[in-house]
Amino acid sequence: STKTAYLAFDYGASSGRLMLCCYDGHTIDLEEIYRFPNEPVWMNGHFYWDFPRLFHEMKMGLKKAASLDVEIAGIGIDTWGVDYGYLDEDGRLISNPFCYRDPKNAKAMDEMDVVHPFKEFYEIAGLQKMDFNTAYQVYYDVQHRHYILDCAKTFLFMPDLFAYFLTGRKACEYSIASTSQMLDARTRNWSDALLEKIGISREILPEIVEPGTVLGELTDEIVEETGMKKVPVIAVGCHDTASAVCAAPLESENSVFISSGTWSLMGMEVREPIITEKSLQYNFTNEGGVEGTIRFLKNISGLWIIQNLKKKWEEKQPDVSYMLIENEARSAERRHFIIDPDDARFMAPMNMVKEVQNYCEEQGQGRPETIGEIALAVYNGLAEKYRQNVVDIEEITGKTVDVINIVGGGTKDRLLCAMTAASTGKAVKVGPVEAAVLGNVLMQMKALGQLKDVAEGREIIKRSFPIETFN
Ligand code: LFR
């Protein structure tokens, strides 16, 4: 047939999956061929990713793909941002990477702030102040785990690590590197000034490659183990949010996106970084996108709190689904509860239900008791953040926002979509759900010459998936 097939690995903070994506010259269709949980492990006061397990799952996915008897043109990998690992001189992974919710990060940020004021970083990197930014994590390594840096020969971000173990090629992809607070947002390269402040040697940082670069083919070992052919691995927008925005069917320069999932990444696609007094004051971030774009956005806690409420409720009531939570929130009796979803206390609490209840009580709102009331406190908090964010974006950019495009897994939450339209007063367009996977595929297609540019890719997305409007 004339169909071309691609494999897209999309690793999120709670699960990962492998999608088979076929393009017939007109539309793209997707099939999930493998899914697995991703559970960071809490061990002696720290949160780690289980990297060998995640790599194992990658190979299981490839095995499954190999058994399908489909010709695969390329493989792309995207993951959450900021996290990384070190390789020794023989390419062995030194220590399991930390999870970005590790409590050491807040401490590291405070330590670095004392020596190097945040403003010095912001002026160059243009990144929002978040304690998990790679710069703080690496600063922690420099200060408290120097033995690791003593034998580290290569630094790689999470998707780069996977690509390295598949192909043997060591490179840092630009969009993921742009989440580190170690790049100069304007030159799009490592910033020597920032590296010096952090105390990491430039020598262990590999070259930065653009999204859409063919990294290399699967190694013989991987081919042997999985039954795959010698397929090329392509650096896509390796940061999941870069991929999601790549596939967002934005219609104009006044469109705002929300990449909705565990986090809500809300902002605009712009041509040049916006690093001003105001963007600093409002704590906006400039992350690197595909085709030289900048994702000017704010990182807002997203459905993370709802996900963790669900886990807690499931312990007593196994049939609690997202649908049920949504419906309970729609019909909740007392509707005034509201939290600040970005309050640090919601980052990784032991009991999310109590945390939300206590917050409301401490704020003088009374205590939400039912599933509906507790969930609504979160929904109200998110909707209010979105509203404020639109106001801030309009003020900073001087533009008037016309449409908000919501993409990603969070679009399945129809209550949140409706509340977004209501709170912002803007037209909201919803879809596609699988934005990260689709952006991943678009950049593979571009790398292999099947696509002229992202604009053409977004037209394919619009043809292939329903986009719904909420007013
Ligand atoms: C979304 C995301 C965000 C990033 C957060 C932590 O999955 O990649 O963009 O800020 O995870 O890495």
Residues whose N, C-alpha, C, O or C-beta is under 5 A from the ligand:
A	BS01	LFR	T79 W80 G81 V82 D240 T241 W263 N299
